[in-house]
């Protein structure tokens, strides 16, 4: 059963888009969200995600996910859910492809270190805020304006898909309807992201040999149950193929749980419009209880067997130390910032330009610049 068309963003005459900061003519054959999606895909920040860490360091193995392939997988999950619920698929796809644009090198460890460095100046770094800065300011592809001039709805979704903006937010965030929930397409993105990275990280970690099938069976009840079924159905399949058969079914179970959980929540809330959805004091995108339990078990397993693995912890600590050293070096020697970012020193404080420059680096570019300068 599809959700009411009136809560689909852009789904009715009373739910028109708020438009772009700089008005543009209507395109001959693409709607606004298609244009936004294409602008994201053609951005330099999108391409750079190929060289940024997801969990395993970029370049370690061609089969492991990077930040770009992860974003594509999130898009696949989110679009599946959006279509099943009758939501706006193109809006959902655009948000999914853009949701990690603001990630620096070395994943969340790099994000925390940049935030620590900026805290010395009474400022902060957070990847959703930085993604908004990228699409509003840092991408330079148009003569008439800075940034990509995306629609308000995409800009709001980039900022608010994973957390709310309080009513007393700083002045520069007041345009994003603080205190109100984002549209349902944006709300479902955070859970689609969790489903994508929990299953993908399990896949990469198993491929890396960090744990055998027996450990998965012992600690994940659903994996044991499905594994038994797969072994009965495909007795001659090797362990890797059996693993993927089980993982595919787990992913399908979680996606179905997000579809059903969200549909039930919307029905129970009794809302009929996006404005009513925005005014609620809680989000409606959710997993069913069984799917949420499996998702939490996956997360706990990955924390114990992957994210806390000594080799990964050591790599993160080394990367964080180097990132802090490079930040301090560039603060003292801003003339060594690359030419494109150096131009911004005329308009922005040095620490913000340094932060922008490092946040935009791929892992390999960071290591090259670190070797050259330090």
Secondary structure, 3 states (H helix, E strand, C coil): CCCCHHHCCCCCCCCCCCCECCCCCCCCCCCHHHHHHHHHHCCHHHHHHHHCECCCCCCCCCCCCEHHHHHHHHHHHHHHHHHHHCCCHHHHHHHHHHCCCCCCCCHHHHHHHHHHHHHCCCCCCCHHHHHHHHHHHHCECCCCCCECCCEHHHHHHHHHCCCCCCCCCCHHHHHHCCCCCCCHHHHHHHHHHHHHHHHHHHHHHHHCCCCCHHHHHHHCHHHHHHHHHHHHHCCCCCHHHHHHHHHHHHHHHHHHHHHHHHHHHHHHHCCCCHHHHHHCCCCCCCCCHHHHHHHHHHHHHHHHHHHCCHHHHHHHHHHHHHHHHHHHHHHHCHHHCCHHHHHHHHCCCHHHHHHHHHHCCCHHHHHHHHHHHC
